[in-house]
Amino acid sequence: MTGFGGRGARQATQSCLPMPQQKKNPWVQVAEYTSLAFTLPACTAAGYLIGYGLDRLFHTSFLSIVFLILGIAGGFIELIRQVQKDAGDH
């Protein structure tokens, strides 16, 4: 039986240490930043198309603008998340 000072405690402490980070392949970095370039326009277009479809379905004219704004906001949120994740990796 191992207590707090036994061998199990040492193993748990050693497993909590941060792993050394490996440098990313330059092509992986290019792919990540290229995906960032497409994130905002894709979210904006998706929001507008959803709003346009709902406008046609419900015979309204304001939903395309509402979903366009939601798509832009979603794109910026995703862009900020990815940049923060990448900044945390370095």
ZALOBA-660863 format. One record per residue: x, y, z of N, C-alpha, C in turn; residue number from 1. Coordinates in pm, whole numbers, padded with zeros to 5 digits. Atoms other than C-alpha are relative to their C-alpha. Layout:
% residues N
{n_xx = X | n_yy = Y | n_zz = Z | ca_xx = X | ca_yy = Y | ca_zz = Z | c_xx = X | c_yy = Y | c_zz = Z | num = NUM}
...
***
This chain:
% residues 90
{n_xx = 00084 | n_yy = -00117 | n_zz = 00000 | ca_xx = 00000 | ca_yy = 00000 | ca_zz = 00000 | c_xx = 00090 | c_yy = 00124 | c_zz = 00000 | num = 1}
{n_xx = -00079 | n_yy = -00122 | n_zz = 00004 | ca_xx = 00140 | ca_yy = 00340 | ca_zz = -00092 | c_xx = -00078 | c_yy = 00113 | c_zz = 00062 | num = 2}
{n_xx = 00062 | n_yy = -00117 | n_zz = -00063 | ca_xx = 00067 | ca_yy = 00648 | ca_zz = 00115 | c_xx = 00031 | c_yy = 00124 | c_zz = -00080 | num = 3}
{n_xx = -00027 | n_yy = -00125 | n_zz = 00070 | ca_xx = 00116 | ca_yy = 01009 | ca_zz = 00032 | c_xx = 00146 | c_yy = 00016 | c_zz = -00036 | num = 4}
{n_xx = -00143 | n_yy = -00015 | n_zz = 00028 | ca_xx = 00492 | ca_yy = 00979 | ca_zz = 00044 | c_xx = 00057 | c_yy = -00117 | c_zz = -00075 | num = 5}
{n_xx = -00047 | n_yy = 00121 | n_zz = 00065 | ca_xx = 00515 | ca_yy = 00647 | ca_zz = -00138 | c_xx = 00037 | c_yy = 00021 | c_zz = -00145 | num = 6}
{n_xx = -00043 | n_yy = -00005 | n_zz = 00139 | ca_xx = 00621 | ca_yy = 00562 | ca_zz = -00487 | c_xx = -00109 | c_yy = 00054 | c_zz = -00093 | num = 7}
{n_xx = 00109 | n_yy = -00048 | n_zz = 00083 | ca_xx = 00275 | ca_yy = 00641 | ca_zz = -00631 | c_xx = -00006 | c_yy = 00152 | c_zz = -00004 | num = 8}
{n_xx = 00001 | n_yy = -00147 | n_zz = -00003 | ca_xx = 00303 | ca_yy = 01005 | ca_zz = -00521 | c_xx = 00108 | c_yy = 00056 | c_zz = -00091 | num = 9}
{n_xx = -00107 | n_yy = -00048 | n_zz = 00088 | ca_xx = 00634 | ca_yy = 01044 | ca_zz = -00702 | c_xx = -00038 | c_yy = -00016 | c_zz = -00146 | num = 10}
{n_xx = 00040 | n_yy = 00022 | n_zz = 00138 | ca_xx = 00492 | ca_yy = 00896 | ca_zz = -01021 | c_xx = -00105 | c_yy = 00101 | c_zz = -00042 | num = 11}
{n_xx = 00103 | n_yy = -00098 | n_zz = 00034 | ca_xx = 00191 | ca_yy = 01129 | ca_zz = -01010 | c_xx = 00062 | c_yy = 00137 | c_zz = -00020 | num = 12}
{n_xx = -00067 | n_yy = -00129 | n_zz = 00014 | ca_xx = 00421 | ca_yy = 01430 | ca_zz = -00963 | c_xx = 00076 | c_yy = 00007 | c_zz = -00131 | num = 13}
{n_xx = -00078 | n_yy = 00000 | n_zz = 00123 | ca_xx = 00641 | ca_yy = 01329 | ca_zz = -01253 | c_xx = -00090 | c_yy = 00007 | c_zz = -00123 | num = 14}
{n_xx = 00087 | n_yy = -00002 | n_zz = 00117 | ca_xx = 00344 | ca_yy = 01284 | ca_zz = -01487 | c_xx = -00064 | c_yy = 00137 | c_zz = -00020 | num = 15}
{n_xx = 00059 | n_yy = -00133 | n_zz = 00011 | ca_xx = 00226 | ca_yy = 01642 | ca_zz = -01418 | c_xx = 00096 | c_yy = 00102 | c_zz = -00059 | num = 16}
{n_xx = -00097 | n_yy = -00093 | n_zz = 00055 | ca_xx = 00544 | ca_yy = 01798 | ca_zz = -01554 | c_xx = -00033 | c_yy = 00027 | c_zz = -00146 | num = 17}
{n_xx = 00031 | n_yy = -00031 | n_zz = 00141 | ca_xx = 00500 | ca_yy = 01981 | ca_zz = -01886 | c_xx = 00098 | c_yy = -00069 | c_zz = -00093 | num = 18}
{n_xx = -00082 | n_yy = 00066 | n_zz = 00100 | ca_xx = 00627 | ca_yy = 01801 | ca_zz = -02191 | c_xx = 00070 | c_yy = 00107 | c_zz = -00084 | num = 19}
{n_xx = -00066 | n_yy = -00097 | n_zz = 00087 | ca_xx = 00888 | ca_yy = 01982 | ca_zz = -02401 | c_xx = -00070 | c_yy = 00005 | c_zz = -00135 | num = 20}
{n_xx = 00073 | n_yy = -00016 | n_zz = 00126 | ca_xx = 00725 | ca_yy = 02124 | ca_zz = -02712 | c_xx = 00096 | c_yy = -00015 | c_zz = -00118 | num = 21}
{n_xx = -00078 | n_yy = 00017 | n_zz = 00120 | ca_xx = 00851 | ca_yy = 02022 | ca_zz = -03051 | c_xx = -00034 | c_yy = 00114 | c_zz = -00096 | num = 22}
{n_xx = 00023 | n_yy = -00105 | n_zz = 00098 | ca_xx = 00892 | ca_yy = 02280 | ca_zz = -03324 | c_xx = -00086 | c_yy = -00055 | c_zz = -00112 | num = 23}
{n_xx = 00091 | n_yy = 00046 | n_zz = 00105 | ca_xx = 00615 | ca_yy = 02258 | ca_zz = -03584 | c_xx = 00066 | c_yy = 00008 | c_zz = -00137 | num = 24}
{n_xx = -00043 | n_yy = 00000 | n_zz = 00138 | ca_xx = 00683 | ca_yy = 02175 | ca_zz = -03943 | c_xx = -00050 | c_yy = 00129 | c_zz = -00066 | num = 25}
{n_xx = 00044 | n_yy = -00125 | n_zz = 00064 | ca_xx = 00672 | ca_yy = 02495 | ca_zz = -04155 | c_xx = -00126 | c_yy = -00018 | c_zz = -00086 | num = 26}
{n_xx = 00119 | n_yy = 00022 | n_zz = 00082 | ca_xx = 00410 | ca_yy = 02338 | ca_zz = -04385 | c_xx = -00125 | c_yy = -00012 | c_zz = 00086 | num = 27}
{n_xx = 00113 | n_yy = 00007 | n_zz = -00093 | ca_xx = 00187 | ca_yy = 02267 | ca_zz = -04085 | c_xx = -00040 | c_yy = 00142 | c_zz = 00041 | num = 28}
{n_xx = 00030 | n_yy = -00140 | n_zz = -00035 | ca_xx = 00216 | ca_yy = 02633 | ca_zz = -03985 | c_xx = -00068 | c_yy = 00072 | c_zz = -00116 | num = 29}
{n_xx = 00063 | n_yy = -00061 | n_zz = 00118 | ca_xx = 00131 | ca_yy = 02742 | ca_zz = -04341 | c_xx = -00145 | c_yy = -00044 | c_zz = -00010 | num = 30}
{n_xx = 00138 | n_yy = 00051 | n_zz = 00008 | ca_xx = -00177 | ca_yy = 02520 | ca_zz = -04337 | c_xx = -00088 | c_yy = 00062 | c_zz = 00108 | num = 31}
{n_xx = 00079 | n_yy = -00059 | n_zz = -00108 | ca_xx = -00291 | ca_yy = 02657 | ca_zz = -03999 | c_xx = -00034 | c_yy = 00146 | c_zz = -00030 | num = 32}
{n_xx = 00027 | n_yy = -00141 | n_zz = 00028 | ca_xx = -00257 | ca_yy = 03020 | ca_zz = -04104 | c_xx = -00083 | c_yy = 00019 | c_zz = -00126 | num = 33}
{n_xx = 00087 | n_yy = -00006 | n_zz = 00116 | ca_xx = -00418 | ca_yy = 02953 | ca_zz = -04441 | c_xx = -00145 | c_yy = -00026 | c_zz = 00040 | num = 34}
{n_xx = 00136 | n_yy = 00026 | n_zz = -00048 | ca_xx = -00718 | ca_yy = 02810 | ca_zz = -04260 | c_xx = -00056 | c_yy = 00122 | c_zz = 00071 | num = 35}
{n_xx = 00046 | n_yy = -00125 | n_zz = -00063 | ca_xx = -00734 | ca_yy = 03133 | ca_zz = -04060 | c_xx = -00050 | c_yy = 00100 | c_zz = -00105 | num = 36}
{n_xx = 00040 | n_yy = -00094 | n_zz = 00105 | ca_xx = -00760 | ca_yy = 03327 | ca_zz = -04386 | c_xx = -00137 | c_yy = -00033 | c_zz = -00056 | num = 37}
{n_xx = 00130 | n_yy = 00040 | n_zz = 00052 | ca_xx = -01068 | ca_yy = 03127 | ca_zz = -04486 | c_xx = -00110 | c_yy = -00003 | c_zz = 00105 | num = 38}
{n_xx = 00098 | n_yy = 00013 | n_zz = -00108 | ca_xx = -01240 | ca_yy = 03120 | ca_zz = -04147 | c_xx = -00103 | c_yy = 00112 | c_zz = -00003 | num = 39}
{n_xx = 00092 | n_yy = -00114 | n_zz = -00006 | ca_xx = -01391 | ca_yy = 03469 | ca_zz = -04144 | c_xx = -00090 | c_yy = 00008 | c_zz = -00123 | num = 40}
{n_xx = 00090 | n_yy = -00005 | n_zz = 00115 | ca_xx = -01518 | ca_yy = 03473 | ca_zz = -04504 | c_xx = -00098 | c_yy = -00119 | c_zz = -00006 | num = 41}
{n_xx = 00089 | n_yy = 00117 | n_zz = 00003 | ca_xx = -01661 | ca_yy = 03119 | ca_zz = -04472 | c_xx = -00113 | c_yy = 00015 | c_zz = 00100 | num = 42}
{n_xx = 00105 | n_yy = -00021 | n_zz = -00100 | ca_xx = -01849 | ca_yy = 03203 | ca_zz = -04152 | c_xx = -00097 | c_yy = 00109 | c_zz = -00044 | num = 43}
{n_xx = 00085 | n_yy = -00109 | n_zz = 00048 | ca_xx = -01978 | ca_yy = 03525 | ca_zz = -04305 | c_xx = -00093 | c_yy = -00050 | c_zz = -00110 | num = 44}
{n_xx = 00083 | n_yy = 00053 | n_zz = 00109 | ca_xx = -02099 | ca_yy = 03348 | ca_zz = -04619 | c_xx = -00103 | c_yy = -00098 | c_zz = 00051 | num = 45}
{n_xx = 00094 | n_yy = 00097 | n_zz = -00056 | ca_xx = -02257 | ca_yy = 03067 | ca_zz = -04418 | c_xx = -00114 | c_yy = 00071 | c_zz = 00072 | num = 46}
{n_xx = 00104 | n_yy = -00076 | n_zz = -00070 | ca_xx = -02443 | ca_yy = 03315 | ca_zz = -04198 | c_xx = -00097 | c_yy = 00066 | c_zz = -00096 | num = 47}
{n_xx = 00087 | n_yy = -00066 | n_zz = 00097 | ca_xx = -02572 | ca_yy = 03508 | ca_zz = -04496 | c_xx = -00089 | c_yy = -00101 | c_zz = -00073 | num = 48}
{n_xx = 00079 | n_yy = 00100 | n_zz = 00074 | ca_xx = -02683 | ca_yy = 03195 | ca_zz = -04683 | c_xx = -00110 | c_yy = -00061 | c_zz = 00087 | num = 49}
{n_xx = 00105 | n_yy = 00048 | n_zz = -00090 | ca_xx = -02870 | ca_yy = 03064 | ca_zz = -04379 | c_xx = -00110 | c_yy = 00104 | c_zz = 00013 | num = 50}
{n_xx = 00100 | n_yy = -00108 | n_zz = -00009 | ca_xx = -03041 | ca_yy = 03401 | ca_zz = -04338 | c_xx = -00079 | c_yy = 00016 | c_zz = -00128 | num = 51}
{n_xx = 00068 | n_yy = -00013 | n_zz = 00128 | ca_xx = -03122 | ca_yy = 03419 | ca_zz = -04707 | c_xx = -00103 | c_yy = -00113 | c_zz = -00019 | num = 52}
{n_xx = 00093 | n_yy = 00113 | n_zz = 00010 | ca_xx = -03275 | ca_yy = 03072 | ca_zz = -04698 | c_xx = -00120 | c_yy = 00017 | c_zz = 00092 | num = 53}
{n_xx = 00111 | n_yy = -00023 | n_zz = -00092 | ca_xx = -03483 | ca_yy = 03162 | ca_zz = -04394 | c_xx = -00089 | c_yy = 00114 | c_zz = -00048 | num = 54}
{n_xx = 00081 | n_yy = -00108 | n_zz = 00059 | ca_xx = -03593 | ca_yy = 03486 | ca_zz = -04562 | c_xx = -00092 | c_yy = -00054 | c_zz = -00108 | num = 55}
{n_xx = 00083 | n_yy = 00058 | n_zz = 00107 | ca_xx = -03715 | ca_yy = 03289 | ca_zz = -04862 | c_xx = -00108 | c_yy = -00090 | c_zz = 00058 | num = 56}
{n_xx = 00094 | n_yy = 00093 | n_zz = -00060 | ca_xx = -03884 | ca_yy = 03032 | ca_zz = -04639 | c_xx = -00115 | c_yy = 00073 | c_zz = 00071 | num = 57}
{n_xx = 00101 | n_yy = -00070 | n_zz = -00080 | ca_xx = -04066 | ca_yy = 03280 | ca_zz = -04413 | c_xx = -00050 | c_yy = 00129 | c_zz = -00065 | num = 58}
{n_xx = 00042 | n_yy = -00120 | n_zz = 00075 | ca_xx = -04113 | ca_yy = 03560 | ca_zz = -04674 | c_xx = 00027 | c_yy = 00127 | c_zz = 00081 | num = 59}
{n_xx = -00044 | n_yy = -00120 | n_zz = -00072 | ca_xx = -03918 | ca_yy = 03817 | ca_zz = -04470 | c_xx = 00116 | c_yy = 00061 | c_zz = -00074 | num = 60}
{n_xx = -00114 | n_yy = -00063 | n_zz = 00066 | ca_xx = -03636 | ca_yy = 04052 | ca_zz = -04557 | c_xx = 00111 | c_yy = 00039 | c_zz = 00098 | num = 61}
{n_xx = -00098 | n_yy = -00045 | n_zz = -00097 | ca_xx = -03442 | ca_yy = 04106 | ca_zz = -04234 | c_xx = 00089 | c_yy = -00113 | c_zz = 00053 | num = 62}
{n_xx = -00077 | n_yy = 00110 | n_zz = -00058 | ca_xx = -03315 | ca_yy = 03759 | ca_zz = -04143 | c_xx = 00138 | c_yy = -00016 | c_zz = -00065 | num = 63}
{n_xx = -00132 | n_yy = 00012 | n_zz = 00063 | ca_xx = -03032 | ca_yy = 03767 | ca_zz = -04396 | c_xx = 00100 | c_yy = 00095 | c_zz = 00066 | num = 64}
{n_xx = -00088 | n_yy = -00096 | n_zz = -00068 | ca_xx = -02888 | ca_yy = 04077 | ca_zz = -04224 | c_xx = 00034 | c_yy = -00050 | c_zz = 00140 | num = 65}
{n_xx = -00022 | n_yy = 00050 | n_zz = -00136 | ca_xx = -02931 | ca_yy = 03924 | ca_zz = -03877 | c_xx = 00101 | c_yy = -00115 | c_zz = -00002 | num = 66}
{n_xx = -00091 | n_yy = 00114 | n_zz = 00006 | ca_xx = -02758 | ca_yy = 03600 | ca_zz = -03975 | c_xx = 00134 | c_yy = 00038 | c_zz = -00060 | num = 67}
{n_xx = -00128 | n_yy = -00051 | n_zz = 00048 | ca_xx = -02491 | ca_yy = 03791 | ca_zz = -04166 | c_xx = 00082 | c_yy = 00052 | c_zz = 00117 | num = 68}
{n_xx = -00070 | n_yy = -00053 | n_zz = -00118 | ca_xx = -02402 | ca_yy = 03974 | ca_zz = -03844 | c_xx = 00041 | c_yy = -00114 | c_zz = 00093 | num = 69}
{n_xx = -00036 | n_yy = 00115 | n_zz = -00083 | ca_xx = -02412 | ca_yy = 03646 | ca_zz = -03649 | c_xx = 00116 | c_yy = -00079 | c_zz = -00060 | num = 70}
{n_xx = -00110 | n_yy = 00069 | n_zz = 00067 | ca_xx = -02183 | ca_yy = 03485 | ca_zz = -03907 | c_xx = 00131 | c_yy = 00073 | c_zz = 00015 | num = 71}
{n_xx = -00121 | n_yy = -00080 | n_zz = -00020 | ca_xx = -01936 | ca_yy = 03771 | ca_zz = -03884 | c_xx = 00051 | c_yy = -00014 | c_zz = 00143 | num = 72}
{n_xx = -00039 | n_yy = 00014 | n_zz = -00141 | ca_xx = -01939 | ca_yy = 03751 | ca_zz = -03504 | c_xx = 00058 | c_yy = -00139 | c_zz = 00027 | num = 73}
{n_xx = -00052 | n_yy = 00135 | n_zz = -00017 | ca_xx = -01892 | ca_yy = 03375 | ca_zz = -03515 | c_xx = 00137 | c_yy = -00018 | c_zz = -00062 | num = 74}
{n_xx = -00131 | n_yy = 00006 | n_zz = 00065 | ca_xx = -01603 | ca_yy = 03412 | ca_zz = -03757 | c_xx = 00108 | c_yy = 00067 | c_zz = 00082 | num = 75}
{n_xx = -00098 | n_yy = -00067 | n_zz = -00084 | ca_xx = -01428 | ca_yy = 03663 | ca_zz = -03534 | c_xx = 00029 | c_yy = -00079 | c_zz = 00127 | num = 76}
{n_xx = -00021 | n_yy = 00080 | n_zz = -00121 | ca_xx = -01480 | ca_yy = 03444 | ca_zz = -03228 | c_xx = 00091 | c_yy = -00118 | c_zz = -00031 | num = 77}
{n_xx = -00084 | n_yy = 00115 | n_zz = 00037 | ca_xx = -01330 | ca_yy = 03143 | ca_zz = -03405 | c_xx = 00142 | c_yy = 00045 | c_zz = -00034 | num = 78}
{n_xx = -00131 | n_yy = -00055 | n_zz = 00033 | ca_xx = -01044 | ca_yy = 03356 | ca_zz = -03538 | c_xx = 00079 | c_yy = 00032 | c_zz = 00127 | num = 79}
{n_xx = -00065 | n_yy = -00035 | n_zz = -00126 | ca_xx = -00965 | ca_yy = 03485 | ca_zz = -03188 | c_xx = 00039 | c_yy = -00126 | c_zz = 00077 | num = 80}
{n_xx = -00032 | n_yy = 00126 | n_zz = -00069 | ca_xx = -00982 | ca_yy = 03133 | ca_zz = -03040 | c_xx = 00125 | c_yy = -00065 | c_zz = -00060 | num = 81}
{n_xx = -00114 | n_yy = 00065 | n_zz = 00066 | ca_xx = -00737 | ca_yy = 02999 | ca_zz = -03298 | c_xx = 00128 | c_yy = 00077 | c_zz = 00025 | num = 82}
{n_xx = -00120 | n_yy = -00080 | n_zz = -00024 | ca_xx = -00494 | ca_yy = 03287 | ca_zz = -03254 | c_xx = 00047 | c_yy = -00017 | c_zz = 00145 | num = 83}
{n_xx = -00038 | n_yy = 00020 | n_zz = -00140 | ca_xx = -00502 | ca_yy = 03248 | ca_zz = -02875 | c_xx = 00060 | c_yy = -00138 | c_zz = 00022 | num = 84}
{n_xx = -00055 | n_yy = 00135 | n_zz = -00011 | ca_xx = -00442 | ca_yy = 02873 | ca_zz = -02909 | c_xx = 00142 | c_yy = -00004 | c_zz = -00056 | num = 85}
{n_xx = -00133 | n_yy = -00002 | n_zz = 00060 | ca_xx = -00147 | ca_yy = 02936 | ca_zz = -03139 | c_xx = 00098 | c_yy = 00080 | c_zz = 00085 | num = 86}
{n_xx = -00087 | n_yy = -00079 | n_zz = -00085 | ca_xx = -00007 | ca_yy = 03203 | ca_zz = -02907 | c_xx = 00036 | c_yy = -00077 | c_zz = 00126 | num = 87}
{n_xx = -00028 | n_yy = 00081 | n_zz = -00117 | ca_xx = -00034 | ca_yy = 02961 | ca_zz = -02614 | c_xx = 00098 | c_yy = -00112 | c_zz = -00029 | num = 88}
{n_xx = -00091 | n_yy = 00106 | n_zz = 00039 | ca_xx = 00164 | ca_yy = 02699 | ca_zz = -02806 | c_xx = 00145 | c_yy = 00048 | c_zz = -00002 | num = 89}
{n_xx = -00138 | n_yy = -00052 | n_zz = 00013 | ca_xx = 00468 | ca_yy = 02929 | ca_zz = -02836 | c_xx = 00049 | c_yy = 00051 | c_zz = 00128 | num = 90}
***
